[in-house]
Amino acid sequence: MPVQSVVPALHRAAAAAAAAGRRTAGARYAGPQRAQDVLAALGCLALMALDLPGLAAADNSLNGLLAAAALAAGAATLLVRRRAPWIAYATALLFLGWLHELTLVQFALYSVGRFRGRRAAVLATAGYVAYALGVFGIPGWPEPRAQTLSAYVSLVVPIGVLASVVGVAASRHDLVRELEARRAEAAVLQAVQEERTSVGRDVHDFVGRELTLLTVRSEVLSVRARGTAYGKDFAELADTARRAHLALNEIVVQRGGPAATPGVEGLAALAEESARAGSPVRMELDPQVHGLSPLRQAAVYRVVQECLTNAAKHACGETVDVRITADGGQLRISVGNPLPAGLPARAPVSAGSGTASMAERVGSLGGTLEATRTDDRYVVVAVFPRG
């Protein structure tokens, strides 16, 4: 095909490749990928069809019908450009050497850069530039050698490089969009997990308390009704309530995964974290505490955690004394720390949500929480049944 007819085709191909790149980069997430590939193939075929008269004239072995069939077969390789872009690339180089057709090369280079990345795009562009130089230097071209080399340097190479650059840019844009989508998905999953943890904590505190009261009340009634016709029924009711409470602890606490509230085994980590924050911890832990139910261990952890947080905020640098004892049927948690001189006077119990949350959690277990302040010391004491 004469170089004079190649130049307008190159301009059309470049504009079409750039426009197709912009459309495809945004449409990857908007429509079916198969439809995009079909549109790319049809667009390439339409552009190549404009050169059918020149192809038939430049190659006497092709008439109009055979040329159309060859171009359609070449454009069809774009249908698999996502999975195998090198097929379209190899076909485009064949068309360049056989038919002197440059349109398919632009789509092929774009596809390699888009779906195989920068390294593959650089290799494909270098191969295309070297191959085109060899083809344009073959004796027998219908135009003088100087004119073909001028078209090679001024149009063929820049347009091929442009198609690859647009493809790589579209690939980077796809990666950014996918990263943003995954970040949004991770944020949603994290919010859902946090909500599940919050719901599980409420179940621990409130439903667990009601089940405990139901169990105790049923056992009392079964004792009172022993020897009567209803004694067996009350005993079965107490047993059922007890099993439900154990199942609740197992499902919500023990199977809560990483987001579930830790038990007493997490107190050592809390002490280390407080020490790193500047408030050393002196802890006394009754070995019997390890035998508490997961629900009560979670309450112990939360109370100590909130107390250490308050100490870090209001008495940083002072040693915090934590003592947890299980004496008889009661569990006692005592957390105290000295108050540095010069601190403003504060109410014995803070109105913050942390202290209120501690009191609510302890109260749901049938216990009490008291915070007292003296001139030089702040102490929080929580007491609730061992269960």
N, C-alpha and C positions, 0 to 999 in steps of 0.2 A: 504494500500500500504506500503511496507517495507520502513523503514527510509532510507536505503541505496539508494533506487531509488528516494526518495524525495529530497535528497541533490542536485543531479545534476539539478533536475527540479527547485529547489529554485534558484540556480545560474542563470539558463536560464531566469527564471521569473524576477529576480532582474535586470539583464542586459536589458531585454526587456522593463521593466517598466521605467527604467531610460532613455533609448533611446527614448521610446515613449513620455515621459514627455518633453524631449528636443525638439523633433520634433513637438509635438502638441503645445507647448508654442509659437514656432515661426510660426507655420502654421495657427494659429487661425485667423491671419490677412491676410494670403496668399491664402486661399482656402475656399470652402464652409464647414461650420461646420458639415453638415450631412456627407460629405465624410470622414472627420476626425473620426467621431464616427464609421462609417462602418469599416474603416481601423483598429481602435482600437479593435473592436469586432472580426474581422477576425484574427488579430494578436494574441489575447488572445486564440481564438479557436485553432489556429495552434499550439501554445505552449501546450495547454492541450491535444491535440490529440496525442502528443508524449507519453502520459501516458495511452493511451487506453488499451494496454495489461495488465498493472499493475492494472488498475481499475477493469477489468473483473476478474482478478485472486483474488483480495482482496475482492470483493463483488460478491458472486455467483448469486445474484439476477439480475445482469446486464451481458448481453452478449455484444459482440462488437457493435452491432447495437444500442441497448438501451443506452449503455454508450455514444456513439457518439451523440445520440439525446439529452441526458441529458446535455452533455457539450455544445452543440449548443444552447440549451435553456438558459443555464447560460450565455454564451457569448453574447446572444442577449440582455440581460439586459443593456449592455453597450451602446446600441443605444439610450437610454434615460438618459444617465449619466449626461447630462447638466441640464435637468429639474428635474430629480429624481435620483440622485446618490445613495440614500439610498436603492433603489431597488436592484441595483447591489451589494451593501454592504451586505444586508440581504441574498441574494442568495449565495454570497461568503462564508458567515458563515455557511449556510446550506451545501454547498459542503465540507467545512472543516470538519464538524462533520459526514457527511454521507459518503463521498468518500475520505476523507483525501486529498483533492485537494487544493493546496495553490496558484495556479497561478492566479485565478480570484480575490483573496483577494488583490493582489498587484495592479491590475488595479482599483479595487473598492476603495481602500484607496487613491490612487492617484486622482481619480475622486472627492472624497469627499473634499480633500484638495484643489483641483484646482477650483472647482465650488461652494464650500460652505465656504471656508476660514479656518483660523487657528483654531478657536474655535471648529468648527465641526470636523476638522481633529484630534484634541486632543481627543475629545470624542470618535470618531470612532476608533482611535488607542488603547485607553485604553480598549474599549469593545472587540476589537480583541485580545489583549494580554490576558485579563482575560478569554475569551472564549476558546482560544487555550490552555491555561494552564489546564482548566477543561477537554477539549477533550483529551489532551495528558496524563492526569492522570487517565483516565478511565481504569479499569482493562480489559484485553482482547486484548490490542494492540499486534500486531504480533511481536513486539520487546520488549526486557526487559525494564522495567520502567526507569532505570538509563540511558539507551541509548536514549530513547525518550525525557527525560528531558534535556539531553545534546544537542540534536538537537534543542529543543525548545529555550534554552538559547542562543546558539551560532548562530543560523540561523533564526529561525522563527520570533523571536522578532525583531532583528536588521533589517531584510529585510522589515517587515511591517512598522517599524518606518521610514526606508529610503523612502519607497513609499509615506508615508504621507508628509515627509519633502519636497520631490521633488514636490509633488502636491501644497503645500503651496508656495514654491518658484515660481512655475509657475504662481500661482494666483497673487502673488506680482508683478511679471514681467508684467502680463496682465494689472494690475492697473497702473503701470508706463507708459506702452505704451499708454493706453487710456488717461492718464493725458497729456502726450506729444501731442497726437493727438488733444485733446481739446484745449490745449494751442496754438497749431499752427492754429487751426480753429479760435480761438478768436483773434489771431493776424491778420489773414486775414480779419476777419469781421471788426476789428478796422481800418485797413488800408483802407478798402472799405468805411467805414463811414467817415473817414477823407477826402478821396477823394471826396465823395459826398458833404461834407461840403464846401470843397474848390471850387467845381464846383458851388454850390449854391451861395457862396459869389461872384464869378465872375458874375453869372447871376444877382445878386442884383446890382452890380456896373455898369456893362456895358449894359446888356439888359435893365435894369430898366432905365438907362439914355437915351437910344435910344427911349424907349417908352414914356418917359417924353417929349423929344423933338418932337416926333411925335404928341403927344397930344396937346402941345402948338402950334405947327405949324398948325395943323388942326383947332384948335379953331380960330387962327388968320385968316386963309383963310375963315372959315365959316362966320366970322364977315364981312370981306371984300366982300364976295360974297352974303351977305344977300340981299334978294329981287331979286336975279337972279335965273336962272334955276339950278345953281350948289350949291346954299346955303344949301339946305337940305342935299345934298350928303356930303358936308364937315362937317356938324353938325353930321351926322351919323358916319363919319369916326373918328371924335374927340371922340364921345361917345364910339365907339368900342375900340379905343386906351386906353381910361381911364379905361374901364372894364378889358382890358388885363393887365394893370398895377396893378390894384387892385387884380386880380387873381394871378399874379406873387407874390405879397407881401404875400398873404394868403397861397399859396402853399409852397413857399420856406422859408419864414420867420416864419409865425405863425405855420406851421405844420412841422417845421424842427426838432422837438423833442429836446432832451437834448443837441445835438451837434450843434443846430442852435445858431447864434449870439444873445446874450441877448439884451434887450433894455435898456431904462433909469432905469428900475427897478433894473438892475444889478449894477448900479453905487455905491450903498451903500456897496455892498459886495467888490467891487474893493477898496473902501476907507478903509474898515476894513483890507483887505489883505495888502494894502500899509502900514498901521499903524503898523501891526505886523512885517513887514519887516524893520521898523525903520524910515519910512517917513510918518508922520501924514498928513492928508488931511483936508483942510478947503474948503468946497464945498458950492457954491451958485447955486441953480437950479431954474430956472424960471418954475412955475407951468404949463405954456403953452407948455412946452417941452413934457409933457405927451400926448398931442394931436397930436404929429407928427406921420407920417406913420411908420410902422415897419421898412421899409428900412432906413429911416433917423435916427431912434432910434438906429439901428444897427451901423450906421456910427458914431454916437455920442459915443457909447460904445467903439468902436474900437479905436477911436482917444484918448479918455481919458485913455484907457488901455495902449496904447503904450507910452503915455506921462508919466504915473506913473511908467511904467517899466524903462524908461530912467532916471527918477528922482531917482529911487531906485539904479540904477547902478552908476550914476555920482554925485549924491548929497544926499546920504543916510544920514538920520538924520535931514534933513531940512524939514520945513513945505511946502507942495505943495498947492498952491491956484488954485482951479478949479472953473470957473465961466461959466455957460451956460445960455444964454439969447436968447429969441425969440422976437425980436423987429421988428415990421412991417412984411415985407416979408422975412427977413433974420434971419438965425440961427447963433449965434456966440458962439464959444467955445474958451475959453482962459485958458491955463494951464501954470503956472509959478512957478518957485522955485528959491530960492537963491543959489548962487554958493559958496561953501566953499573956503576960501582963500588957495592959493597954488596949485590950479588945473591948469594943462597946458592949453594953449590957444587952442581953437577948432574953426572950421569953424562955421558960423552962422547956417548952415543947415548940419546935419550929412549925410554922404554918406551911412549910414547903410540902410539895407533893411526895417527896421521898419518905419523910417521917409518917405522913398520913398513909402512904401505901404500906409501910411496915406495920403500922397499927392495925390496918384493915386485914392484912394477911394473918397476923397473930390472932386477931379477934375471930377470924373465920375458923381457926383451929380450937376455939374455946379458951383462948388465953388472953393475957393483958400485956400491954407495953407501956412503959413509963420512962420518960426522959426528965432528968433533973440536972440542975446547974447550981454549983456553988461558986464561991469567989474565984476558985482556982481549978475547978474540975467540972467536966461534963460527962454524965454517965447515962447510958441507955440500958434498961433491964427489960427483957422479954421473958415471960413465963407462960408455958402452955402444957397441956397434958401430953405425956409420952405416947399415948394411943394404946 
